[in-house]
């Protein structure tokens, strides 16, 4: 498949006499796609029922005539001022009961029926008008669900919708009371309309209640997105995309991706390093201008799995951003590396955000490919270089990796509902495993828990709330905290882990503070979490006090704690050796990704790296044909 580049553009921000020149310069840069329209509702519909489409008609025509393919966004992430006057109760409400306000974006509650209908209405009007337009080659729904923590809303509308959701799921209050254990503390309900949202409680809410609410919230996001997808498909055959973000677990991206043709995500490596990656100060200093060596790759592999393998980067960081705690400039060469890494992980298209830096409003400090005075920003040359390289590079396809890593949003909700330790973070647990696999030079497929493990040499599934029986059919590493609760967040009768074939019970768990790791005999340690394992399964690893740390039944392995980096490296090396899987200990910052025909090497380090006879400069990219 041909790999392409694109850019995000806002014609409503610039005089119309600049559009044709901008379009020509985009094509000259080597760009093929241009995303427009996702924030322009106030220009589409200045007043309720009064529309102005002429300017958008001309913008699409100008861009299309220059040879660009248009991605048209639905504008529902930024409802105009008149919309909140029409629906004054549409705002999302935070956990403290405070309504969010107008003046930026994402100021709507997913459970507000009136706003969902307004979103359907504007989407249908746009789809009717542009669904057959030859220049509109793709659609984007809304923009960045859950940006600014807006997926979870504690509004009255959410409460009413949640009551209905509970009625549909449990059918009777008695069944709900039994499932949640509401006999505890006299929390029993007589009717569904008595159920409140699990916030503003005197102390912690019932974790079963909170888990149910998180599942409901995810369903509301999926429903909102599905409404737009269904409408667009009535009028257009162009693919539908949504742009996800990094480290977001507020809704199930697999469920949302099922309604999309292409998943995309917005990649800001340096902003994420300082804002969302749990890195040490030393690593933040080392990778300040490059981003974490694994964070982008993890999301490439995750989002590739959410829509049957088709995925894009809809927004690629081009320079300093405006939203992180600190906003340094990239090391020269990194925008090129980030793009090539995405392509190596199967991206069809990488779009830079944005074409020209805005001189006004909230994002005026966010870099683009052009400066506000219409001169080139540093990234434009790198984008042009990537475009030229794409024209000359061999066509590569995505290969199945030898190792699978399960990511499960439902498990993220569960452990957020009852972490038991203040630093227990499901995302981080899975990401730690991913980093260990990557340090060993392995390519990884991130997959849902419905995966067939027999298709992989090794599957890792840490932290699953519930474990499907099918996972025991392959070589799989489970735990910690896998199968220790029921679907409704209660302890199983046999204590767990509830895993087919295992004869081990977890008799107690303990969360570990940062200053109290538990050493494992032979090297490495458990951090954050440890389980006391009791049973007849083979003991593979022990703590230094001889307590079991890892057990096995056939090819099913169970970890009784959260491994530190050294222990993860040891486990990966031992497993790889046992199954004849080639690994290599990579230098710090160097990473590998295999495609069906080529191996790609990426140097995230701030200095040159030599490994296995190859030397890569800082921000270096190398690809070689696989033999």
C-alpha positions in Angstrom: 0.0 0.0 0.0 1.2 3.5 -0.9 2.2 5.5 2.2 1.3 9.2 2.1 1.6 12.5 4.1 -0.9 15.1 5.0 -1.5 18.2 7.1 -4.2 19.8 9.2 -5.4 23.1 7.8 -8.0 25.8 8.9 -9.1 27.9 5.9 -11.4 29.8 8.1 -8.3 31.2 9.9 -6.8 32.8 6.8 -7.8 35.2 4.1 -9.3 33.4 1.1 -6.7 34.9 -1.2 -4.1 32.7 0.7 -5.8 29.4 0.1 -4.6 28.6 -3.4 -1.0 29.5 -2.5 -1.2 27.4 0.6 -2.5 24.4 -1.4 0.2 24.7 -4.0 2.9 24.8 -1.4 1.4 21.7 0.4 1.6 19.8 -2.9 5.2 21.1 -3.4 6.1 19.8 0.0 4.9 16.3 -1.0 1.6 16.3 0.9 -1.4 14.4 -0.4 -4.1 14.9 2.3 -5.5 17.9 4.1 -7.8 17.7 7.1 -10.3 20.6 7.5 -13.5 21.7 9.1 -13.5 19.9 12.5 -13.7 23.2 14.5 -15.7 25.4 12.2 -19.4 25.0 13.4 -19.8 28.7 14.1 -18.9 29.4 10.5 -21.1 26.6 9.1 -24.1 27.7 11.1 -23.7 31.2 12.5 -27.2 31.2 13.9 -29.6 28.3 14.6 -30.9 27.1 11.2 -29.0 29.7 9.1 -26.1 28.2 7.2 -23.2 29.5 5.2 -21.5 26.7 3.2 -20.2 28.8 0.3 -16.8 29.4 1.9 -16.4 25.7 2.6 -17.4 24.8 -0.9 -14.7 27.1 -2.2 -12.1 25.9 0.2 -12.7 22.2 -0.7 -12.7 23.1 -4.4 -9.4 25.1 -4.1 -7.6 22.3 -2.2 -9.0 19.6 -4.4 -8.1 21.4 -7.6 -4.5 21.6 -6.3 -4.4 17.8 -6.2 -5.1 17.4 -2.4 -7.5 14.9 -1.0 -9.7 16.4 1.7 -10.5 14.8 5.1 -13.7 16.6 6.3 -14.3 16.7 10.0 -17.6 16.9 11.7 -17.5 20.0 14.0 -19.1 18.5 17.1 -16.1 19.0 19.4 -16.7 22.8 19.3 -20.4 23.6 19.5 -21.0 27.4 19.0 -22.1 29.8 21.6 -25.7 29.8 20.4 -25.8 26.0 21.0 -25.1 26.4 24.7 -27.8 29.1 24.9 -30.2 26.6 23.3 -29.1 23.8 25.6 -27.8 25.4 28.8 -27.6 22.0 30.5 -25.4 20.4 27.9 -22.1 20.9 29.6 -20.1 18.0 31.0 -19.9 18.0 34.8 -16.7 17.2 36.7 -16.4 14.7 39.6 -16.9 17.5 42.1 -20.3 18.4 40.6 -19.0 21.6 38.8 -20.2 22.1 35.2 -17.6 22.9 32.7 -18.1 26.1 30.7 -18.0 27.7 27.3 -14.8 29.3 26.0 -12.7 26.5 24.6 -13.8 23.2 23.3 -15.3 19.8 24.1 -18.0 21.5 26.2 -20.7 18.8 25.9 -21.9 15.8 27.9 -22.1 12.5 25.9 -25.4 11.7 27.7 -27.2 14.9 26.6 -29.9 13.6 24.2 -30.5 17.1 22.8 -26.8 17.7 21.9 -26.5 14.2 20.5 -29.4 15.0 18.2 -27.8 18.4 17.2 -24.6 16.4 16.4 -26.6 14.0 14.2 -28.3 16.9 12.5 -25.2 18.8 11.5 -23.5 15.6 10.5 -26.4 14.7 8.2 -26.5 18.2 6.6 -22.7 18.0 5.9 -22.9 14.4 4.6 -25.8 15.2 2.2 -23.9 18.2 0.9 -20.4 16.7 0.6 -20.9 12.9 0.6 -20.5 12.7 -3.2 -18.0 15.5 -3.5 -15.0 14.0 -5.5 -12.5 16.0 -3.4 -13.8 14.7 0.0 -11.9 11.4 0.3 -12.4 10.7 4.0 -14.3 11.9 7.1 -13.3 12.5 10.6 -15.9 12.2 13.4 -15.6 14.9 16.1 -12.1 15.3 17.5 -10.2 13.6 20.3 -12.8 12.0 22.5 -11.9 12.5 26.1 -9.5 15.3 25.5 -9.5 17.5 28.7 -11.1 14.7 30.7 -14.5 15.2 29.1 -15.6 11.6 28.4 -16.7 11.0 32.0 -19.5 13.4 32.9 -21.3 13.4 36.3 -24.3 15.3 35.1 -28.0 14.8 35.7 -28.3 13.5 32.2 -25.6 11.0 32.8 -27.3 9.9 36.0 -30.6 9.3 34.2 -28.9 7.5 31.3 -26.9 5.4 33.8 -30.1 4.3 35.6 -31.5 3.1 32.3 -28.2 1.4 31.4 -28.3 -0.5 34.7 -31.9 -1.5 34.2 -31.0 -2.9 30.8 -28.0 -4.8 32.1 -29.4 -6.2 35.4 -33.1 -6.3 34.7 -34.1 -6.0 38.4 -32.8 -4.1 41.4 -32.4 -7.3 43.3 -30.1 -8.7 40.6 -28.1 -5.5 40.7 -27.9 -5.5 44.5 -26.6 -9.1 44.4 -24.0 -8.4 41.7 -22.7 -5.3 43.5 -22.8 -6.7 47.0 -25.0 -3.8 48.1 -26.0 -5.6 51.4 -22.7 -4.1 52.6 -23.2 -0.8 54.4 -27.0 -0.9 53.6 -26.4 0.3 50.0 -29.4 -1.7 48.6 -31.7 -0.1 46.0 -35.4 -0.6 45.7 -35.7 0.8 42.2 -33.3 1.8 39.4 -34.2 5.5 39.8 -32.7 5.5 43.3 -29.2 4.9 41.8 -26.9 7.9 42.0 -23.6 8.4 40.3 -20.6 7.1 42.3 -19.1 10.5 43.2 -19.5 12.8 46.1 -19.7 9.8 48.5 -18.4 10.3 52.0 -15.6 7.8 51.4 -14.7 5.5 48.5 -17.7 4.3 46.4 -18.6 0.7 45.9 -16.0 -0.5 43.2 -18.7 -2.5 41.5 -20.8 0.6 41.1 -17.9 2.6 39.9 -16.9 -0.1 37.4 -20.4 -0.2 36.0 -20.4 3.5 35.6 -17.1 3.4 33.7 -18.6 0.8 31.4 -21.6 2.9 30.9 -19.5 6.0 30.1 -17.6 4.0 27.4 -20.9 2.9 25.9 -22.0 6.5 25.7 -18.9 7.6 23.8 -19.3 4.6 21.4 -23.0 5.4 20.9 -22.2 9.1 20.1 -19.6 8.2 17.6 -21.8 5.5 16.0 -24.6 8.0 15.4 -22.2 10.1 13.2 -20.8 7.0 11.4 -24.2 5.7 10.5 -25.3 9.1 9.1 -22.2 9.6 7.1 -22.5 6.1 5.5 -26.0 6.9 4.2 -24.5 9.5 1.9 -20.8 8.7 1.4 -18.6 5.8 0.6 -15.5 7.5 1.8 -13.7 6.0 4.9 -14.6 7.3 8.3 -11.8 8.0 10.8 -11.6 9.3 14.4 -8.4 10.6 16.0 -7.7 9.0 19.3 -5.1 10.3 21.8 -2.2 8.9 23.9 -2.8 7.1 27.2 -6.5 7.5 27.2 -8.6 4.7 29.0 -11.8 6.6 29.6 -13.6 4.6 26.8 -13.0 1.3 24.9 -11.2 2.2 21.7 -11.8 -1.4 20.4 -15.6 -0.8 20.7 -15.3 2.7 19.1 -13.0 1.4 16.4 -15.5 -1.2 15.4 -17.6 1.6 13.8 -14.7 3.2 12.0 -13.0 2.3 8.7 -9.7 3.7 9.9 -8.4 4.4 13.4 -6.0 7.3 13.8 -4.3 9.0 16.7 -2.6 12.3 17.5 1.1 11.7 18.2 3.0 14.4 20.3 6.1 12.5 21.5 7.7 15.3 23.5 4.5 16.6 25.0 3.6 13.1 26.1 7.1 12.5 27.7 6.6 15.4 30.0 2.9 15.1 30.5 1.9 11.4 30.3 4.9 9.1 30.4 5.8 7.9 33.9 9.6 8.4 33.2 12.4 9.3 35.6 13.8 12.7 35.6 17.0 11.2 34.1 15.0 9.7 31.2 13.0 12.9 30.7 16.3 14.8 30.4 17.8 12.2 28.0 14.8 12.1 25.8 13.6 15.7 26.2 13.8 16.5 22.5 13.0 13.0 21.1 10.2 11.6 23.2 10.0 8.2 25.0 11.4 5.4 22.7 8.4 3.2 23.2 5.3 5.4 23.9 4.6 6.2 20.2 5.2 2.7 19.1 2.9 1.2 21.7 0.0 3.4 20.5 0.8 2.6 16.8 0.5 -1.1 17.7 -2.6 -0.6 19.8 -4.6 1.6 17.4 -3.7 -0.7 14.5 -5.7 -3.4 16.3 -8.8 -1.2 16.9 -10.0 -1.0 13.3 -8.9 -4.2 11.5 -5.4 -3.0 10.8 -6.0 0.3 9.0 -4.7 3.3 10.9 -3.2 6.7 10.5 -1.5 9.5 12.4 -4.0 12.4 12.1 -1.8 14.9 14.0 2.0 14.5 14.2 4.0 16.9 16.3 6.1 19.2 14.1 7.8 21.4 16.7 7.2 22.8 20.1 3.6 22.4 21.4 1.6 24.7 23.6 0.0 22.3 26.2 2.7 20.4 28.0 4.3 21.5 31.3 7.3 22.5 29.3 7.6 22.7 25.5 11.1 22.3 24.1 11.9 22.0 20.4 12.6 18.7 18.7 16.1 17.4 18.0 16.6 18.0 14.3 15.6 14.8 12.5 13.0 13.7 15.0 9.9 14.7 12.9 11.3 12.6 10.2 12.0 9.7 12.5 8.5 9.8 14.1 6.9 9.6 10.6 9.1 6.7 9.5 8.4 4.9 12.7 4.7 5.2 12.1 5.0 3.8 8.6 7.1 0.9 9.9 4.3 0.1 12.3 1.8 0.0 9.4 0.5 3.6 9.2 -1.1 4.4 5.8 -0.8 8.2 6.3 0.9 10.6 8.6 -0.6 14.1 8.9 1.3 17.0 10.5 -0.4 19.4 12.8 -0.7 22.0 11.5 0.1 23.8 8.2 0.6 27.3 9.6 1.1 28.4 13.2 -1.9 30.5 14.4 -1.0 34.0 15.6 -4.1 34.1 17.9 -6.1 32.2 20.6 -5.1 29.1 22.7 -2.8 27.4 20.3 -0.7 30.3 19.1 2.4 28.8 20.7 1.9 25.5 18.8 4.3 25.1 15.9 3.3 24.2 12.4 5.1 23.6 9.1 4.9 27.3 8.4 5.5 30.3 10.7 2.7 32.9 11.2 4.6 35.2 8.8 4.3 32.6 6.1 8.0 31.5 6.1 9.0 27.9 6.5 9.3 26.4 10.0 12.0 23.8 10.5 9.7 20.8 10.1 8.6 21.7 6.6 12.0 20.6 5.2 11.8 17.3 7.2 8.2 16.6 5.9 9.5 17.2 2.3 12.4 14.9 2.9 10.0 12.1 4.1 7.8 12.7 1.1 10.8 12.3 -1.2 12.0 9.2 0.6 8.5 7.7 0.4 8.6 8.1 -3.4 11.9 6.2 -3.5 11.5 3.7 -0.7 10.3 0.2 -1.2 6.7 -0.6 -0.5 6.4 -2.5 2.8 3.5 -4.2 4.4 2.7 -5.0 8.1 3.9 -8.3 9.3 2.4 -10.2 12.2 4.8 -9.9 15.2 5.9 -13.1 17.0 4.7 -11.7 20.3 1.2 -10.5 21.3 0.5 -8.2 24.3 -3.1 -7.9 25.5 -4.6 -4.5 26.3 -8.1 -4.5 27.8 -9.9 -1.2 28.6 -12.3 -3.0 31.0 -9.4 -4.0 33.1 -8.2 -0.4 33.2 -11.7 0.6 34.5 -11.5 -2.1 37.2 -8.2 -1.2 38.7 -9.0 2.5 38.5 -12.1 1.7 40.5 -10.1 -0.2 43.2 -6.4 0.4 42.8 -5.5 -0.9 46.3 -2.2 1.0 45.9 -2.0 4.6 44.9 0.4 3.9 42.1 -1.3 0.8 40.6 -1.9 1.8 37.0 -3.1 -0.8 34.5 -1.8 1.2 31.5 1.7 1.4 33.1 1.7 -2.3 33.9 1.0 -3.2 30.3 3.4 -0.5 29.0 6.2 -1.9 31.2 5.8 -5.3 29.6 5.8 -3.6 26.1 9.0 -1.8 26.9 10.7 -5.0 28.0 9.8 -6.7 24.7 11.1 -3.8 22.7 14.3 -3.6 24.7 14.9 -7.2 23.6 14.5 -6.2 19.9 11.1 -7.8 19.5 8.2 -6.5 17.4 4.9 -6.7 19.2 1.2 -6.8 18.3 -1.0 -5.2 20.9 -4.3 -7.1 20.8 -7.7 -7.4 22.6 -8.2 -10.3 25.1 -10.3 -12.1 22.4 -7.0 -12.9 20.6 -6.2 -16.4 19.5 -2.9 -17.0 21.3 -2.1 -20.0 19.2 -1.3 -17.5 16.4 1.7 -16.2 18.4 4.8 -17.7 19.8 4.2 -15.9 23.1 1.3 -13.8 24.5 1.6 -11.5 27.5 -1.6 -10.6 29.3 -0.9 -8.8 32.6 -3.6 -7.4 34.8 -6.7 -8.8 33.2 -9.9 -8.4 35.3 -11.2 -11.7 33.8 -9.3 -14.2 31.7 -11.0 -15.9 28.8 -10.6 -19.6 28.7 -9.2 -19.3 25.2 -6.0 -17.6 26.4 -4.9 -20.8 28.1 -4.6 -22.4 24.6 -1.3 -20.8 23.8 1.9 -19.9 25.5 0.8 -17.1 27.7 2.1 -15.1 30.7 -0.7 -13.9 32.9 -0.7 -11.7 36.1 -0.2 -10.0 38.2 -3.8 -9.3 39.3 -5.3 -11.5 36.5 -8.5 -13.3 37.1 -8.7 -12.2 40.8 -12.1 -10.6 40.5 -15.4 -11.5 38.8 -17.0 -9.6 36.0 -18.9 -7.5 38.7 -15.7 -6.8 40.7 -16.1 -9.3 43.6 -13.7 -11.9 44.8 -14.3 -15.3 43.2 -15.4 -18.2 45.4 -12.1 -20.0 44.9 -10.1 -16.7 45.4 -8.5 -16.8 42.0 -6.6 -16.5 39.8 -9.6 -17.8 37.8 -7.5 -19.3 34.9 -8.2 -22.6 33.2 -5.6 -25.2 34.2 -4.0 -23.3 37.1 -4.2 -24.9 40.5 -2.8 -21.9 42.3 -4.8 -19.6 44.7 -3.9 -16.1 45.7 -4.4 -16.1 49.5 -3.6 -12.4 50.0 -2.3 -9.5 48.0 -0.2 -6.5 49.1 0.6 -3.2 47.5 4.2 -2.1 47.8 5.4 1.5 48.4 8.3 2.7 46.1 10.8 2.3 48.9 10.0 -1.4 49.6 10.5 -3.7 46.5 10.6 -7.4 47.1 13.7 -9.0 45.6 13.4 -12.1 43.3 16.0 -14.8 43.7 18.4 -14.6 40.7 17.8 -10.9 40.0 15.1 -8.3 39.7 12.3 -7.5 42.0 8.6 -7.0 42.4 7.4 -3.4 42.8 4.0 -1.9 43.5 2.2 -5.2 43.8 2.7 -8.8 45.2 0.4 -11.8 45.6 0.9 -14.7 48.0 0.6 -17.8 45.7 -0.4 -21.2 47.1 -1.0 -24.4 45.1 0.4 -27.3 43.3 1.6 -25.6 40.1 5.3 -25.7 39.1 7.3 -22.9 40.7 9.3 -21.0 38.1 10.6 -18.1 40.1 10.8 -17.4 43.8 11.2 -14.4 46.0 14.4 -14.3 48.0 12.3 -15.5 51.0 11.5 -18.6 48.9 7.8 -17.6 48.3 6.6 -18.4 44.8 6.9 -15.5 42.4 5.9 -17.2 39.1 4.2 -20.5 38.6 3.3 -22.5 35.5 0.8 -25.1 34.4 1.9 -26.4 31.0 2.4 -23.3 28.8 0.3 -21.0 31.1 2.5 -18.9 33.4 1.3 -16.7 36.2 3.2 -13.8 37.7 2.5 -13.1 41.3 3.7 -9.5 41.2 4.6 -6.4 39.2 8.1 -6.9 37.8 10.7 -4.1 37.7 12.6 -3.5 34.5 15.4 -6.0 35.4 12.9 -8.8 36.1 10.8 -8.1 33.0 14.1 -8.3 30.9 14.9 -11.6 32.6 11.4 -13.1 32.0 11.4 -12.1 28.3 14.9 -13.5 27.8 14.0 -16.8 29.5 10.8 -17.2 27.6 12.4 -16.4 24.3 15.2 -18.9 24.9 12.7 -21.6 25.8 10.8 -21.2 22.4 13.8 -20.4 20.2 12.8 -16.8 19.6 15.7 -14.6 18.6 16.3 -11.5 20.8 19.0 -8.9 21.1 19.8 -6.6 23.9 19.5 -3.2 22.3 21.5 -0.1 23.4 19.5 2.5 25.3 17.3 4.4 22.8 17.7 2.1 19.8 14.5 0.3 18.7 13.6 -2.2 15.9 10.4 -2.9 14.0 10.0 -5.6 11.4 7.7 -5.3 8.4 6.9 -8.1 6.0 10.0 -7.3 3.9 12.2 -5.0 5.9 13.7 -4.3 9.3 13.6 -0.7 10.5 16.0 0.7 13.1 15.3 4.0 15.0 17.7 5.9 17.3 15.9 7.8 19.9 19.2 8.5 21.8 20.7 12.0 21.8 24.0 10.6 20.6 25.2 8.1 18.0 24.5 4.4 18.7 26.4 1.4 17.3 24.9 -2.1 17.4 25.6 -5.3 15.5 27.8 -3.5 13.0 25.4 -0.6 12.3 25.9 3.0 13.5 22.9 5.4 13.6 23.3 9.1 14.3 20.9 10.9 16.7 17.4 10.7 15.2 18.8 8.2 12.7 16.5 5.9 10.7 17.8 2.8 8.8 16.0 0.1 6.9 17.3 -3.1 5.5 15.7 -5.9 3.5 15.0 -9.0 5.6 16.6 -12.2 4.6 
